Amino acid sequence: MKIISFVVPCYNSAAYMRKCIDSLLVAGTDAEIIIIDDGSVSDDTAVIADEYEKNYPHICRTVHQENGGHGEAVNTGLRYAMGLYYKVVDSDDWLDCDSLLLVIKKLKAFHAANICVDMMICNYVYEHVLDNTSKTISYTNVLPVNCIFGWKDVGHFRIDQNLLMHSVIYRTQVLRDCGLVLPKHTFYVDNLFVYVPLPYVKTMYYMDLDLYRYYIGREDQSVNERVMIGRIDQQIRVNNLMIDAYNLPEDVKNRSLAHYMMKYLAMISLVTSVMLIISGTDEDRVKRCSFWNDFKKGNPKMYHHIRYSIQGIASNPPGKWAESVVIWGYHIAQRIFKFN
């Protein structure tokens, strides 16, 4: 048994995957590192992955599979995981070594005391390599620090403070209990990874540590604005899967959690709409109208909650002049929060 399973999805990641995996090795034999070679063909990803398995046989495992995309790599990792906890670390990101050791120590203490914590939360840091700056996302104003708590103890998240894949460590059984299966060949599934298990989380623990280092700067990165517009159909697919996952607020008995999930869904819907607006094509204007019309038709009550939230109003500007205001606001937020 391992305390934690780290899953590292790799697709043609030879240029940077070593930095990621080396940062995880700090956890030693308390961790297993499952390296998923997701059908890499154009570089030495597969060779490097096998090298780690050979050199660290009690820590690293490599799984070679046909290309299925980020979501299928996460699915595969979950099928193989033997750790009590489960953490996805993208191959171009890394973890802070000192923070990781403290997290492992705390998770081991929970296990030794037979304490069940469904989700560990830590800070994450945007690492902007182009201008050599960084921005930390912390939750000290939202979550109790260094104690076990539930959803009733959670405060109000700012616009830049949603719980993302980078900030959460799930108990592995929670992911299995909720039946999490991410779609193949689809980007932006990290939103589903965080969102779907939330109603199964009863206990949480927040450590005010800057654990996850989130690399920002590659032109082909999935969060790059140009790339997101090019993959907008995948963003819409993920957004729709989030809409279909739960009938809010009825399906979630805890009011605080239901409120947070609606706010998070509204934010993802805003991102979808803004990308379609920035695109500026007639085709994408039709897609935006279809997205909201389908939402209204499929779940009128939840649509009303989302559509008339602040994010929902911003998602549906009345005319091209207002679209320009939305684009301006998005780029202002982009400069302030530096999220891509």
N, C-alpha and C positions, 0 to 999 in steps of 0.2 A: 504494500500500500504506500502511496505517495500523498504528501500533504496537498500538493497542487500539480495540475497538468497545465503546462504551457503549450499552446498550439500555435505554430508558426506557418501560416499559409505562404507558400513560395511559388511564384510564377516568373521565371526568368529573372531571378533575384540575386544572381551571383555577385553583382557589384556591391551589394550592401548587406546581405543576409548574415555575414559573419559577425558584424557589429551587434546585430540583434541577438543572435544565439549566444555570443560570448557574454552579453549582459545577463542572460538568464542562467548561465552556468554558475553564477555566484550563489544561487540557492542550493547547489550541491545535490546530494542524493535525496533531500526532502522533496525534490521536484522531478518530474519527468518532462522532457521537451520533445513534443511530437512534431516533427518537421514534415509538412505535407508538400511534396513535389507535385504540383498540380499540372502535370503534363508539360513541363518546361522543355523546350526544344532548341532554343537559340543560344544557350550559354551553358555554363557548368553548374547550374543549380543542383542537378541530380547528383553530380560527382561530389560537390561540397556537402550535401546532405548525408550521403553515404560515409563520407570522411568523419563527420561528427558522430555518427552511430558507431563507427569502428573505434574511434578514440575515446568515446564516453559511453560504453555499452550499458552501464547501469543508470544512465540519465537520458540519453538521446535515443529516439526511435525515428526511423524514416519510413514514410509511406509514399510510394510512387503510385500515382493514379492518372487516368485520362483527364484531360482538362475539363473541369466542371465549374470553375469560377470560385470566387472567394467563399460564397455560401456553402458550396459542396465541400470545400476544404475544412470549414468549421464543422460541418456535419460529420465528416470522416474523423476528425479529431475527437468529437464527442463519442463516437462509436468505440474508439480505441482507449479513451481516457480511463485511467485507474486512480487518479487523484481525487481527494475529497473536494477540492475546489478546481475551478476551470477558468483559465484566462487566455484570451486570444491576443497575440502580439503580432501585428503586421510586420513583415520582413524588412521594411524600411524604417521601422521605429525601434525603440529600445527602452529598457527600464533602468532607472537609477539604482545603482548597486547598493548604496547605504540604505535607501528606502526599502528596497526589496528584502534585505536581511531583517529589517524590523517587521515587515509584513509577515514574513515566514515565521518569525518568532511568535507573533500574535496568533496566527492560525494554528500553530502547534500547541499553544497554550489553550486555545478553545478545545482542541481535540483531546488534550490530556485531561481537561476538566469536564469532558462530555457535554460541552456547550454547543448548541446548534445555532450558527449564524448563517442565514441564507444568502446574504450579500455583503461583501466588504467593499467599501468605497474609499478611493484615494484621489488626490489631485492629479491633473495631467498638465503637461506643458507643451504649448505650440512652439516648436523649434523652427524658426524661419531662417533658412540657410542663405537666402539671397541677400538679406540685409543684416544677418548675424544678430537678430533680436529674438526674444522669447516672450511668451505671455503665459502666465499660470492661471488655470481655472481651478479655484478652490471653492469649498462649500461651508466655510466656517460660519457664515451668516444664515445658513439654511439647516444644517444638520448638527446634532449634538456630537461632541468630539470625545473619542476614547470611552464610549459606553455603548451598550446594546440598546437599541431603540426600535420603535415601530413607526408606522406611517402617521399616526396621530401626533408624533413628536417632530414631524418634518415641517419646516417653514416654507416660505415662498421663494421659488427659484427665479433669479433674474433671467433675462433673455439669453444670456451667454452661459447659463449654468445647468443646462439639461444633463442628465446622467447619460453618458455616452459609453460605447464599448471600451474606450480608453480608461474610464474612471471606475469601472465595476469589475469585481471578481465574484462570480456566482458559485454557490455550492453546486457541485456537479449534478446531484440528484434533483435539484430544482429544475435544471434545464431538461432533464429526462422526464420529470413528472409533468411538465407543461407540454410535452410532445414537440419540442422545438425541432423543426426541420426547415432549413433555409432553402430558397429556390436556387436552382443551378443557373449558371451563365448569367448572373445578375449582380450588378454592382449595388452599393448602398444598402446591403442587407444588414449592416451593423445596426441600423435603426430597428429592424425586426429583432435582432439578437438581444437588444436591451429591452424593448417594449413588451414582447410577448410573455416573458416570464414574470413580469412585475406583479401580477395578482397572486402569484405563488410565493412571493417573498413576504415573510411575516416578521423576520428579525434582521436588523442591519447593524453595521459597525463602521464608523467613519474614522480614518486616521488622517490627520492633517499633514500628509507627506506628499511630496512631488514625485510620484512614482513613474508614471508613463510619459515618455518623451515622444511627442507626435511630430514627425518630420513633415515640414511643409516646404515645397520648393521645386519639385520635379514638374516639368511641363506636361508629362503624361499622367500625372497623379489624378485619381478619380474625383477629388474635390476641386480640381482646377475648373474655373468657370467655363472655359471653352469646352473642356472634356465633358462636364456635366450637361451642357446643352446638347452635345453630340450623343449622349446616352440618356436623353430625357425620357425615352420610353421605359427604361429600366427604373428610373426614379418614380415614374408614375405607377409602375407595377408594384414597387415596394410600398408606396403610399396607399394604394388600394388594398394591399394585403394587410396593412395596419388598420385600415378602416374596417375590414371584414373580420379582424381578429376578435374584437369585442364590441358588444352593444353598450356603449357608455351613456349614462353612468350605471345602467341597470345591472350589468354583468359584474361590476366591481362593488362589493359591499362597503368597503372603506371609502368614505367620502373624500378624504384627503388624497388618497391614491387616485380615485376616479378623476378628481379635479386636475391632478398633475398629468395624468395620461391624456386627458382632453387638451390640455395646454401643449403637451408635447406633440400630439397629433396635429394640432393647429399650426405649430411651428414647421413641421415637415410639409404640411400642405402649402404653407406660405413659400417655402423654398421651391417646391414644385412649380407654383404659379409664377414666382419671380423669374425662374430660369426660362419658362415659356414666354414671359413678357420680354426679357432681354433678347431672346432669339429674334423676335420681331417679325417672324414669317407668318403669313396667313394660315399656313398649316398648323403652326403651334398655337395661334389664337383659337383655332377650332378645337385643338386638343385641350386647351385650358377650359373652354366652355363645356366640352364633353365631360371632363373630369368632374367639375362641380355639378353638372346636371345629373351625372350617374350617381354621384354621392347623394344628392337630394332624392333621387328616385329610389335608391337602395335602402336608405335609412334616414327618413325625413327628420326625425327627432334629433339624432346625433348631428346631422347636417346643420340644423338650426343652431345648436350649441357652438359648432366650429365656425360656421359661416359668419356669425355675428359676434365672434370674438374680435379682439383688436387685430390678431393675425389674419383672421378670415376677411375682415373688411379691407385690410391692406392687400390681400390676395386678389381682390376683385375691383380694381379701380374703374371708375365710370368714364371711360373714354381714353383716347391716346394721350391727351395732356396729362391725365392723372397717372398713366403708365410711366411717363417720364419722371414724375415725382417719386413713384415707387422704386424705379431704377436708381434714381439719385439717392434715396434713402438707403437702399441696399448697399451701394458703394460706400456711403458714409459709415454704415455699420461694419462693412468689410475692413475699412481702414482702422476703425476703433478697436474692434474685437479680433481682427487678423485671423479669421477662421479658415482662410484659404489663400 
